Amino acid sequence: MQRLFLSPPHMSGKEQTYIAEVFKSNYIAPLGAFVDRFEESIKRYTGASYALALSSATAGLHLALRVLGVGKNDLVLASTFTFIGSINCILYQGAKPIFIDSDEGWNLSPELLKKAIHQLPKKPKVLILTHLYGQVAKMDEIVAICKEEGIYLIEDAAESLGATYKGQQSGTFGDFGVYSFNGNKILTTSGGGVLVSENAAWIERAKFLSTQAKEPFLHYEHIEMGYNYRLSNVLSAIGVAQMEVLNERVKRKREVFDFYFKELSAIEEITFMPELPNSQGNRWLTTLTFKKTDPMMVVNALEKVDAESRPLWKPMHLQPLFKDADSFVDGTSERFYHTGICLPSPTSASNQELLRVVEVIKKICQ
C-alpha cells in the first residue's frame, strides 16, 4: 500500500530533458537560459508584466518589503491564518506584524482589516495577504481598502498559483505577488519562488538586491546590503517543465476536491472550505472542519492506513513567537484550527486510492 502524501511532487516527464540541456550548456549556477524561460512562462500564464525567479517565496516577500521601504518598527498588516513564511519576512526588516483574522471564507476579513487600520496608533505601510489553501480572498474589497488608505498590497499567492478571481490570476492584484515552488506546492522546482509586479523599476531593484547588491563594475563593489536569493538554472529548468502542466494539475486538484466532496459532504458535521463566487481556487489542499469529531482522531486514524493529513494552520497570533504582537481577531481562525484538517490531495493519486481516506472518515463520523 503506497503512502498517500498531502501534496507530493508530480513531475511532467520533461524535467530531465531540460536539465540535460542545462548540463550540456554548463550554466549550472544562477542565471542561464532556463531562468529567463521560467520567468517568461510565469508572465505568460499569470499576465504579470515582470517576474523574478528566486530561491523561495519567503525571499520574494522579503525583497518586496525591502523594495517598498519597510524598516524598523514599521507596521505590516498580515493574515493570521497562514504559514510562518508569510510573517518571518516582516521580522527580517525589524518591522512589527499586525495580525488580521479570517472571515467566513477562511481568508482575511476586509471588515477586520478596516478596523485595524483605523484603530492602530500609526498607519501601516503594507498588507501581506495570504490566499489560503489555493483559494482567493475577497479582492474587490481588499484592493479598494488598500488604495483608499494608501497601503501597499503584497499577495502571498504561495499556495494559489493557477487560482483566479473574476478571471484574473491570484498574485496579480497587488503591488507585488509571490508564488512558491516548494516541494509540496501544486508545482515544484524542489525549492523556489517567483516575485511578480507591474512595476519594472521595483522588479529591477529586487533583482539587484537578490544578487548581493553588486554594483555594475568588473570588480566587486558594494554600497548596500544584498542577498543570495536567485534561483539556479537547473531548478529553473524543472520549473519550465512544471509550468507546461499547470492547467492539468489545477484540473486534477479540483477533481480530488470534487471526489472528497461527493463522498463526504452528506455527513452533517463536515464543512469544506468554501469557494468565493466568481472565483476558482486551485484546491491545492482539500480542507474541511468537523462539528463534533476531534480532528486529531482522524489524523491518527489516517496515519494507520498510511495516509498523511495534518491540522489546519495554527494562527500566527497564537504562536509563542508572536505573543506580544497586536492582533485584530474574533476567534474565526482559531475555531478553524481546532476543528479542521488537510486531507491528502496528490494529483498523481487515483480516486480508488483516495477511497482509503474516505472510508476512514466515514467510519469515524457515521
N, C-alpha and C positions, 0 to 999 in steps of 0.2 A: 504494500500500500504506500504510494508516493505521498510525501508530506505536502499539504496544501498551505502555501505561504500567503501572507497578506497581499503582497503585490510584488512578486519576483520579476527579475529582468526577463524580457521576451524579445529575443533577437529576430531580426528580419531575414537574415541569411546573407545580407550584403556586407555585413560589418568586416569580415575577414578579407573580403576582396578589396575594400577600401583601405584597410590597414596595410595590406600588401603594397598598395600604391604608395602609401606614406613611407614604408621601409625602403622601397625602390628609390624614392626621391631623396631619402636620408634626412628629410625635415622632420625629425623626431620631437624636437623641443617646441616650445611655444612659437607660434607663427608658422605659416605654411598655407598651401592652397586649401586644405580642408577646414582650417579655421575660417577662412573667408567664405567657403561654401556653406558651412554650418550657419554662420551669421546670415547669409543670404536666404537660406531655407527658412529661418525664423521670421525674417522680414516678409518674405513672400507669403508664408502661411498666416501670420497674425495681422498683417497690414501695417505693422510698425515701420517707421521710416528709418530708424537707426537701431543697431543691435551690437552688443559687445559680449563675446564668449568668455566666460570666467570659470574659475576653479570651483565655485559653489554659488548657490543662490544667496547665501549669507554674505559672501563677498560682494555680490551685487547690491544688496541692501545697504551694506556698509559704505560702498562707494557713492550710492545715491545720497545718503545722509551727508557725506563729506562734500559732495558737489553742491548740495543745497545750503551749505554753510552751517550745519548743525554742530554746535560745540558745547562746551562745559555749561551745565545747569540749564540748557535749553529744554523745553518741554516737548516731548514727542508722544502724540496720542497713538494708541495701538489696540488691536483686537486682543482681548484677554484669552479668548478661546482659540489657542494656536500652539504651534511648536516653538520651542525656545529660540530657534534660529532667527525668528522674526524679531526678537527682542534684544538678543545679545549685542546686535549691531548698534543699538542705542547706547548701551554701556560703553562700547568701544570709543564713542565720541564724548564720553563724560556727560551725556545728556540724561534726562530723567524720563522714564516711561510713565505714561498715564493710561491706565487700562480701562477699556470700554467693553461692557457686557454685550451679549448676543440678543437678538430678537427671536421671534418665533421661527424664523428660517435658519437659525443657528449661527448666522453671520452677524457682523457688527450692527448694533442698533442705531439707526440715524437719530432717534429721539434722545438716547443717552449721549450720543456724540454732541448734539446741540447743548444739552445740559452741561456737559463737561466744559465745553468751550466758554460758556457764559459764567460758570462758577469758579473757574481756575483763577488764581491771583495774577497770572500774566498769560499772554497769548501764546498758544503752542505754535511751533514752526511747521510741523509736519504731522500727517496722519499716515501710519503704516497699516493698511487694510489687508487682512488675510481673506482669501477666497477659500473657505474651509472645505476640505474633502472633495474638492473639484467642483463646488457649487458657487456660482457668482452671487455676490452681495447685492443689495439694493443700490445700484449705481446711480440712477437718476437723482435720488435724494442725497446720497453721499457726495457726489460730484458737485451738486448745487450748494451744499453746505460749505464745502471747502473753498469754492470760488467766492461765495458771499463773504466768508470770514478771512479770506486771503491766506489760506493754509495749503501748503504743498501736499499733494497726494501721491504716495508710493503704494502701488499694488503688489502685495506679496501673492503672486499667482503661481507659487512653487508647486501647488497641488492641482492647479486648474488649467494647465496647458490644453488647448482644444475646447474649452468651455466658452459659451457665448451668452451675451445679454443683449437682446434686441438685435441679434445678428452680428454684434461686434465682439471681437475676441477679448477675453479677460486679459488684463495686463496692459491694455491699450487705452484706458480711460484717463489715467492719471498723468502726473508729470514724469514718473518712471514706472516701469513694470519689471518684475523679476520672475523668471521661470527656473525651476530646479530640474536637474537631470541626475539626481542621486539614484542609487541602486534600486530604490523601492518606488520610484515615480512611474507615471504612465509610460514615459520613455526614459532611457538612461544612457549616460556616457561613462558609467561606473561612478563618477563624481563630476559634477559640473553645474554651471548655471549660465543664464543669459540675462543681461540687463538691456531693456529697450526703452526708447524715448522718441518723442517727436522733435527734440531739441538737439541739433547736431553738435553745438558747442559743448553741451553737457556730456554727451557721449564721448567726445574727444577728450574732455577733461578727465572723465572716468578712465578712459584708456591710458592716458598719461600716468595717472596715479596707480593704475593696475600693473604697470611695468616699472616699478621702483622710482617713479618720478624722475626718470633720467632726462636731463636737458639735451637738446639737439646738438651735441658735439661729438667728435670722434672719440675723445676721451670720456671718462665717466664723471659727469658734473651733476651735483645735486644741490638744489636750493631748499627743497621741502621734502617732507617725509612721504614715501610711497609704499607700495605693497607688491608682493609677488602673487598676483591674482589671475593671471591669464590662463586660459585653457590650452592644453597641448594639441599639436596637430594630430597625434594618434587618437586621443579621445574625441577630437572633433570629427574624425573620420567615422567613429562609431555613431556620433550624433547625426551625421548626414544620412547614414543608413536608417537610423531610427525615425527620423523625420519623414522618410518616404512611406512609413506605415502608420503615421499618427491617426489618420481617419479610421483605419481598420481597428486600431487599439481603442479609440473612443467608442466605436460601434460595439466592440466586444465588451468593454467595461459596462456599457449601458445594458447590454443583453444579460450580463451577470446580475446587475441590479434587478432587471425585469424578472429574471428567474427566481431570485430570492423573494421579491415582492409577491409574485404569483403564488409561491408556496407558503409564505408566512403571513401575509397581510390579513388573512382571515382570523388569525389569533388576536383576540381583542386587546391584549395587554401590550402588543408590539406596535410601535410607531416608527416609521422610516424617516430619515432626513428628507424634508420636502424640497421641491424644486420651484423656484420663483416663476410666476407667469412670464412669458416672453423670454425665457432663458432656457439654455440647455447645458447642464453640467456634464463633465466628462466622467462622473461617477467613479473617480479614482479608487475610492473605497466605498463599499456598501456599508452604511452605518444605520443603527437602529437603537431605540430605547425600550426598556421594559417598565411596566407599571408596578409589578409585584415581584418578579423574579430578580434575585441577586445576580447582576451581570457576571460577577466573578465565578459563580457556579457554572455559568455557561462557558466562560473562558476555560475553566479547568476541565469540564466535560469534553470540550472540543480538543483540548490538548491530548486527551486519552485516545482520540481517534486520529491523532497526528495532523490536526488542523490548527493553524496559527490564528489567534484572534487577540485582541487587547482592548483595554478600556479606551474610551474617547479621551482626547487631550485633557490633561489636568490644567485648569485655567491658570494663567500666569499670576493673577492676584492671590492665588492660594499657594504659590511656590515660596519656600523659605527664602530664596534669593531676593524676592521682592516684597518681603514682609513690611517694609516701610514705604512702599510706593503708594501713590494715590490711585484710587480706582473709582469708577462710576458703574456700580453693578447692582443688579436686582435679584440675583440668585439663579438666573436662567442657565448660564453656562455651568454653574456648579451642579444644578439638577441634571443636566445632560451628562456631565462627568460621572456622577454617582449612579446613573441608571442605564448608560449606553455602552455599546461595544462596536468595534470594527470587525466585519466578517472577512474571511479570506476572499480576495477578489482578483485572482490571477487571470489574465487574458488568455493564457495558454491552457487553462483547465476546461474540461467539458462539463456540461450540465450534469452528467452522470456522476462525475467526481464531486461536484458541489452538493449532490444529494446527501453526502456524508454529513455535511454541516446542517442541512435542513432536518434530517432525521434526529440529530441530537437535540436541536432546539424544540422540535415538536414533542419529543419525549419529555422534556423538562416542563414545557409550558402548557401542554394539553392533558 
